[in-house]
Amino acid sequence: MQATFRIWRSKAGEAGRFADYPTEVSEGMVVLDAVHQIQADQAPDLACRWNCKAGKCGSCSAEVNGRPKLMCMTRLNTLDLAQPVTIEPMRAFPNIRDLVTDVSWNFQVKTGIRKFRPRAADAADGTWRMSQRDADRVQEFRKCIECFLCQDVCHVLRDHDKHEAFIGPRFFAYTAALEMHPLDADDRLGDLKEHHGIGYCNITKCCTKVCPEHIHITDNAIIPLKERVVDRFYDPVTRLLRMFR
């Protein structure tokens, strides 16, 4: 069976364009297989990132038919091959070449988040005690593979370019993993309010919808963090008590 793949081609400093590549496809192929076949047969200079081809490294993030996806986890039998399959780079980050984007901003953001600071040991042998329920609560966030699809689909970054004032859903989940950790003693609520821009998020859940690890980013990370910020800084009773203290 033959399918057409409409792939974004670009070089640094030049205007990009889509190019069509008719390609033979077979049962069981994923989008990344088709891209590799096009590289081998038609476009050896086509640039794309990939590593594990198992949905665990997050390298092959792109937009397939306008939706942020991992190319290695997007099976061709889930797409309408009667129409050209559009493949383009993530739009929320600067394009380097073809399907490759510059995601270095994300790693810079990560360095600005307060790191884990363990509380004092609470047992005579110098160890800690915590409930399994509390440990399980943060385990979900550790499944993140940093594909940055949630960052790409977030309208605050994608459409409003708030990169200087908003850390994005990936790093709200990262912050939640620290802030909700039963052994952590640091306080990140002031940073979330003043520097990380949690107030910009309007909880549309678009980040949750594209997460390949099915992390409930909005419900389990962002909303609880928002509630903590509101309780600390906007609740009138809390503010009144703080005045008297």
C-alpha positions, 0 to 999 in steps of 0.5 A: 500500500502506498501513502503520502507523507507531507513533511516539514523541510527547513534549514536555519535562517531559511523559510520552511516548506512542506514536501510530499513523499509517496512511500510504500507502507506495510502492516505494523508500521509507525510514523517513525518507520515511514520517516526512516524509510523516506530518509533511506530512499528519498531524502537522506538529508531529512533531520529528525530525532529518535533514540529508543523507538519504544516510547520511553526516551521522548526524542521523536516528538513531533506533530502528526496531522496537527496533534503532538505525538511520539512518532514511534508510538503513532501507528499508521493504521490509526491514521487516514492514509487516503489523505496525506499524513502531515508531519511537522516539528513542535511549534512551541519551540524554535525550529533547528532543521526539518523535524528537529526543534531546540528544546534547551529552554526546558532544561534551563527552566528545570535548573530554576526549580528548588531541588529536593531538601529532605526533612530531618530524620524522625527515627532513632536510627537516622532514617525516615518514616512515611506512609505508602499512600504518600509515597504512591501519590508522587510516583505518577509524576516520575513516569514523565519521559520529558518528551515535552508534548505537554509543553508543545500543546500548552496554549500559554507557551504555544500561542502566547509565548510566555516562556519568560514567565511560565514554566509549563505543565511538564515542570508543574508536574516536576514541582508537584513531585517535589512539593508533595513528597512526604520527605521534602522540607522546602517551600515552592509556593511563593515561586509558583505564584511569583516566578513560575506563572501557575496563574496563567494555566486555565486547566483546559487539560490539553496537556493531559490529553497528549501525555504518552505516559497518561499522567494526570497532569492537570488533576493531580499536579496543577490543580492541587498546586493551584489550591495550595497557592490560593490557600496561602496567598488569597484565602482571607482567613489565612491572610487575617491569621498571618496579620495577627501572627 
